Amino acid sequence: MELFLKVLLVIVCVGLIAAVLLQKGKSAGLSGAISGGAEHLFGKQKARGMDLFLSRLTIALAVLFIILSTTVAYFVRS
């Protein structure tokens, strides 16, 4: 069981890294850093298509990573 969880954790880690690296940058330079947060906060730029999919995939993989990490730590400790 412990080995299966560790292998699954590695797969989730690689998937999370790939999902983060495939996303586009949200800002370009200093001007994007200043105005980009406000536009994102008030919803002027809505993610569509692949950006929306990658964003949701990143959230799902991050939650799965936290759950698996906690579970593996519990099994290794006992």
Phi and psi in radians as a Rosetta constraint file:
Dihedral C 1 N 2 CA 2 C 2 CIRCULARHARMONIC -1.123 0.35
Dihedral N 2 CA 2 C 2 N 3 CIRCULARHARMONIC -0.721 0.35
Dihedral C 2 N 3 CA 3 C 3 CIRCULARHARMONIC -1.132 0.35
Dihedral N 3 CA 3 C 3 N 4 CIRCULARHARMONIC -0.722 0.35
Dihedral C 3 N 4 CA 4 C 4 CIRCULARHARMONIC -1.070 0.35
Dihedral N 4 CA 4 C 4 N 5 CIRCULARHARMONIC -0.760 0.35
Dihedral C 4 N 5 CA 5 C 5 CIRCULARHARMONIC -1.156 0.35
Dihedral N 5 CA 5 C 5 N 6 CIRCULARHARMONIC -0.650 0.35
Dihedral C 5 N 6 CA 6 C 6 CIRCULARHARMONIC -1.164 0.35
Dihedral N 6 CA 6 C 6 N 7 CIRCULARHARMONIC -0.724 0.35
Dihedral C 6 N 7 CA 7 C 7 CIRCULARHARMONIC -1.127 0.35
Dihedral N 7 CA 7 C 7 N 8 CIRCULARHARMONIC -0.738 0.35
Dihedral C 7 N 8 CA 8 C 8 CIRCULARHARMONIC -1.117 0.35
Dihedral N 8 CA 8 C 8 N 9 CIRCULARHARMONIC -0.654 0.35
Dihedral C 8 N 9 CA 9 C 9 CIRCULARHARMONIC -1.123 0.35
Dihedral N 9 CA 9 C 9 N 10 CIRCULARHARMONIC -0.717 0.35
Dihedral C 9 N 10 CA 10 C 10 CIRCULARHARMONIC -1.129 0.35
Dihedral N 10 CA 10 C 10 N 11 CIRCULARHARMONIC -0.723 0.35
Dihedral C 10 N 11 CA 11 C 11 CIRCULARHARMONIC -1.107 0.35
Dihedral N 11 CA 11 C 11 N 12 CIRCULARHARMONIC -0.738 0.35
Dihedral C 11 N 12 CA 12 C 12 CIRCULARHARMONIC -1.146 0.35
Dihedral N 12 CA 12 C 12 N 13 CIRCULARHARMONIC -0.678 0.35
Dihedral C 12 N 13 CA 13 C 13 CIRCULARHARMONIC -1.069 0.35
Dihedral N 13 CA 13 C 13 N 14 CIRCULARHARMONIC -0.808 0.35
Dihedral C 13 N 14 CA 14 C 14 CIRCULARHARMONIC -1.128 0.35
Dihedral N 14 CA 14 C 14 N 15 CIRCULARHARMONIC -0.708 0.35
Dihedral C 14 N 15 CA 15 C 15 CIRCULARHARMONIC -1.129 0.35
Dihedral N 15 CA 15 C 15 N 16 CIRCULARHARMONIC -0.694 0.35
Dihedral C 15 N 16 CA 16 C 16 CIRCULARHARMONIC -1.150 0.35
Dihedral N 16 CA 16 C 16 N 17 CIRCULARHARMONIC -0.735 0.35
Dihedral C 16 N 17 CA 17 C 17 CIRCULARHARMONIC -1.091 0.35
Dihedral N 17 CA 17 C 17 N 18 CIRCULARHARMONIC -0.773 0.35
Dihedral C 17 N 18 CA 18 C 18 CIRCULARHARMONIC -1.132 0.35
Dihedral N 18 CA 18 C 18 N 19 CIRCULARHARMONIC -0.720 0.35
Dihedral C 18 N 19 CA 19 C 19 CIRCULARHARMONIC -1.126 0.35
Dihedral N 19 CA 19 C 19 N 20 CIRCULARHARMONIC -0.691 0.35
Dihedral C 19 N 20 CA 20 C 20 CIRCULARHARMONIC -1.201 0.35
Dihedral N 20 CA 20 C 20 N 21 CIRCULARHARMONIC -0.735 0.35
Dihedral C 20 N 21 CA 21 C 21 CIRCULARHARMONIC -1.241 0.35
Dihedral N 21 CA 21 C 21 N 22 CIRCULARHARMONIC -0.432 0.35
Dihedral C 21 N 22 CA 22 C 22 CIRCULARHARMONIC -1.397 0.35
Dihedral N 22 CA 22 C 22 N 23 CIRCULARHARMONIC -0.244 0.35
Dihedral C 22 N 23 CA 23 C 23 CIRCULARHARMONIC -1.320 0.35
Dihedral N 23 CA 23 C 23 N 24 CIRCULARHARMONIC 2.596 0.35
Dihedral C 23 N 24 CA 24 C 24 CIRCULARHARMONIC -1.347 0.35
Dihedral N 24 CA 24 C 24 N 25 CIRCULARHARMONIC 2.690 0.35
Dihedral C 24 N 25 CA 25 C 25 CIRCULARHARMONIC -1.204 0.35
Dihedral N 25 CA 25 C 25 N 26 CIRCULARHARMONIC 2.509 0.35
Dihedral C 25 N 26 CA 26 C 26 CIRCULARHARMONIC -1.487 0.35
Dihedral N 26 CA 26 C 26 N 27 CIRCULARHARMONIC -0.369 0.35
Dihedral C 26 N 27 CA 27 C 27 CIRCULARHARMONIC -2.393 0.35
Dihedral N 27 CA 27 C 27 N 28 CIRCULARHARMONIC 2.736 0.35
Dihedral C 27 N 28 CA 28 C 28 CIRCULARHARMONIC -2.188 0.35
Dihedral N 28 CA 28 C 28 N 29 CIRCULARHARMONIC 1.752 0.35
Dihedral C 28 N 29 CA 29 C 29 CIRCULARHARMONIC 1.400 0.35
Dihedral N 29 CA 29 C 29 N 30 CIRCULARHARMONIC -2.907 0.35
Dihedral C 29 N 30 CA 30 C 30 CIRCULARHARMONIC -1.242 0.35
Dihedral N 30 CA 30 C 30 N 31 CIRCULARHARMONIC -0.643 0.35
Dihedral C 30 N 31 CA 31 C 31 CIRCULARHARMONIC -1.137 0.35
Dihedral N 31 CA 31 C 31 N 32 CIRCULARHARMONIC -0.636 0.35
Dihedral C 31 N 32 CA 32 C 32 CIRCULARHARMONIC -1.221 0.35
Dihedral N 32 CA 32 C 32 N 33 CIRCULARHARMONIC -0.538 0.35
Dihedral C 32 N 33 CA 33 C 33 CIRCULARHARMONIC -1.228 0.35
Dihedral N 33 CA 33 C 33 N 34 CIRCULARHARMONIC -0.595 0.35
Dihedral C 33 N 34 CA 34 C 34 CIRCULARHARMONIC -1.353 0.35
Dihedral N 34 CA 34 C 34 N 35 CIRCULARHARMONIC -0.871 0.35
Dihedral C 34 N 35 CA 35 C 35 CIRCULARHARMONIC -1.582 0.35
Dihedral N 35 CA 35 C 35 N 36 CIRCULARHARMONIC -0.346 0.35
Dihedral C 35 N 36 CA 36 C 36 CIRCULARHARMONIC -1.124 0.35
Dihedral N 36 CA 36 C 36 N 37 CIRCULARHARMONIC -0.641 0.35
Dihedral C 36 N 37 CA 37 C 37 CIRCULARHARMONIC -1.170 0.35
Dihedral N 37 CA 37 C 37 N 38 CIRCULARHARMONIC -0.703 0.35
Dihedral C 37 N 38 CA 38 C 38 CIRCULARHARMONIC -1.199 0.35
Dihedral N 38 CA 38 C 38 N 39 CIRCULARHARMONIC -0.712 0.35
Dihedral C 38 N 39 CA 39 C 39 CIRCULARHARMONIC -1.146 0.35
Dihedral N 39 CA 39 C 39 N 40 CIRCULARHARMONIC -0.665 0.35
Dihedral C 39 N 40 CA 40 C 40 CIRCULARHARMONIC -1.219 0.35
Dihedral N 40 CA 40 C 40 N 41 CIRCULARHARMONIC -0.629 0.35
Dihedral C 40 N 41 CA 41 C 41 CIRCULARHARMONIC -1.179 0.35
Dihedral N 41 CA 41 C 41 N 42 CIRCULARHARMONIC -0.723 0.35
Dihedral C 41 N 42 CA 42 C 42 CIRCULARHARMONIC -1.611 0.35
Dihedral N 42 CA 42 C 42 N 43 CIRCULARHARMONIC 0.044 0.35
Dihedral C 42 N 43 CA 43 C 43 CIRCULARHARMONIC 1.372 0.35
Dihedral N 43 CA 43 C 43 N 44 CIRCULARHARMONIC 0.457 0.35
Dihedral C 43 N 44 CA 44 C 44 CIRCULARHARMONIC -1.275 0.35
Dihedral N 44 CA 44 C 44 N 45 CIRCULARHARMONIC -0.520 0.35
Dihedral C 44 N 45 CA 45 C 45 CIRCULARHARMONIC -1.937 0.35
Dihedral N 45 CA 45 C 45 N 46 CIRCULARHARMONIC 1.848 0.35
Dihedral C 45 N 46 CA 46 C 46 CIRCULARHARMONIC -1.699 0.35
Dihedral N 46 CA 46 C 46 N 47 CIRCULARHARMONIC 2.374 0.35
Dihedral C 46 N 47 CA 47 C 47 CIRCULARHARMONIC -1.291 0.35
Dihedral N 47 CA 47 C 47 N 48 CIRCULARHARMONIC 2.425 0.35
Dihedral C 47 N 48 CA 48 C 48 CIRCULARHARMONIC -2.400 0.35
Dihedral N 48 CA 48 C 48 N 49 CIRCULARHARMONIC 2.708 0.35
Dihedral C 48 N 49 CA 49 C 49 CIRCULARHARMONIC 1.132 0.35
Dihedral N 49 CA 49 C 49 N 50 CIRCULARHARMONIC -2.196 0.35
Dihedral C 49 N 50 CA 50 C 50 CIRCULARHARMONIC -1.166 0.35
Dihedral N 50 CA 50 C 50 N 51 CIRCULARHARMONIC -0.613 0.35
Dihedral C 50 N 51 CA 51 C 51 CIRCULARHARMONIC -1.099 0.35
Dihedral N 51 CA 51 C 51 N 52 CIRCULARHARMONIC -0.744 0.35
Dihedral C 51 N 52 CA 52 C 52 CIRCULARHARMONIC -1.140 0.35
Dihedral N 52 CA 52 C 52 N 53 CIRCULARHARMONIC -0.748 0.35
Dihedral C 52 N 53 CA 53 C 53 CIRCULARHARMONIC -1.089 0.35
Dihedral N 53 CA 53 C 53 N 54 CIRCULARHARMONIC -0.799 0.35
Dihedral C 53 N 54 CA 54 C 54 CIRCULARHARMONIC -1.163 0.35
Dihedral N 54 CA 54 C 54 N 55 CIRCULARHARMONIC -0.609 0.35
Dihedral C 54 N 55 CA 55 C 55 CIRCULARHARMONIC -1.138 0.35
Dihedral N 55 CA 55 C 55 N 56 CIRCULARHARMONIC -0.800 0.35
Dihedral C 55 N 56 CA 56 C 56 CIRCULARHARMONIC -1.202 0.35
Dihedral N 56 CA 56 C 56 N 57 CIRCULARHARMONIC -0.634 0.35
Dihedral C 56 N 57 CA 57 C 57 CIRCULARHARMONIC -1.125 0.35
Dihedral N 57 CA 57 C 57 N 58 CIRCULARHARMONIC -0.699 0.35
Dihedral C 57 N 58 CA 58 C 58 CIRCULARHARMONIC -1.099 0.35
Dihedral N 58 CA 58 C 58 N 59 CIRCULARHARMONIC -0.748 0.35
Dihedral C 58 N 59 CA 59 C 59 CIRCULARHARMONIC -1.111 0.35
Dihedral N 59 CA 59 C 59 N 60 CIRCULARHARMONIC -0.793 0.35
Dihedral C 59 N 60 CA 60 C 60 CIRCULARHARMONIC -1.109 0.35
Dihedral N 60 CA 60 C 60 N 61 CIRCULARHARMONIC -0.758 0.35
Dihedral C 60 N 61 CA 61 C 61 CIRCULARHARMONIC -1.181 0.35
Dihedral N 61 CA 61 C 61 N 62 CIRCULARHARMONIC -0.614 0.35
Dihedral C 61 N 62 CA 62 C 62 CIRCULARHARMONIC -1.154 0.35
Dihedral N 62 CA 62 C 62 N 63 CIRCULARHARMONIC -0.737 0.35
Dihedral C 62 N 63 CA 63 C 63 CIRCULARHARMONIC -1.130 0.35
Dihedral N 63 CA 63 C 63 N 64 CIRCULARHARMONIC -0.766 0.35
Dihedral C 63 N 64 CA 64 C 64 CIRCULARHARMONIC -1.093 0.35
Dihedral N 64 CA 64 C 64 N 65 CIRCULARHARMONIC -0.672 0.35
Dihedral C 64 N 65 CA 65 C 65 CIRCULARHARMONIC -1.085 0.35
Dihedral N 65 CA 65 C 65 N 66 CIRCULARHARMONIC -0.769 0.35
Dihedral C 65 N 66 CA 66 C 66 CIRCULARHARMONIC -1.134 0.35
Dihedral N 66 CA 66 C 66 N 67 CIRCULARHARMONIC -0.763 0.35
Dihedral C 66 N 67 CA 67 C 67 CIRCULARHARMONIC -1.122 0.35
Dihedral N 67 CA 67 C 67 N 68 CIRCULARHARMONIC -0.794 0.35
Dihedral C 67 N 68 CA 68 C 68 CIRCULARHARMONIC -1.152 0.35
Dihedral N 68 CA 68 C 68 N 69 CIRCULARHARMONIC -0.691 0.35
Dihedral C 68 N 69 CA 69 C 69 CIRCULARHARMONIC -1.088 0.35
Dihedral N 69 CA 69 C 69 N 70 CIRCULARHARMONIC -0.748 0.35
Dihedral C 69 N 70 CA 70 C 70 CIRCULARHARMONIC -1.138 0.35
Dihedral N 70 CA 70 C 70 N 71 CIRCULARHARMONIC -0.728 0.35
Dihedral C 70 N 71 CA 71 C 71 CIRCULARHARMONIC -1.149 0.35
Dihedral N 71 CA 71 C 71 N 72 CIRCULARHARMONIC -0.776 0.35
Dihedral C 71 N 72 CA 72 C 72 CIRCULARHARMONIC -1.123 0.35
Dihedral N 72 CA 72 C 72 N 73 CIRCULARHARMONIC -0.707 0.35
Dihedral C 72 N 73 CA 73 C 73 CIRCULARHARMONIC -1.095 0.35
Dihedral N 73 CA 73 C 73 N 74 CIRCULARHARMONIC -0.646 0.35
Dihedral C 73 N 74 CA 74 C 74 CIRCULARHARMONIC -1.161 0.35
Dihedral N 74 CA 74 C 74 N 75 CIRCULARHARMONIC -0.773 0.35
Dihedral C 74 N 75 CA 75 C 75 CIRCULARHARMONIC -1.216 0.35
Dihedral N 75 CA 75 C 75 N 76 CIRCULARHARMONIC -0.618 0.35
Dihedral C 75 N 76 CA 76 C 76 CIRCULARHARMONIC -1.215 0.35
Dihedral N 76 CA 76 C 76 N 77 CIRCULARHARMONIC -0.644 0.35
Dihedral C 76 N 77 CA 77 C 77 CIRCULARHARMONIC -1.175 0.35
Dihedral N 77 CA 77 C 77 N 78 CIRCULARHARMONIC -0.682 0.35
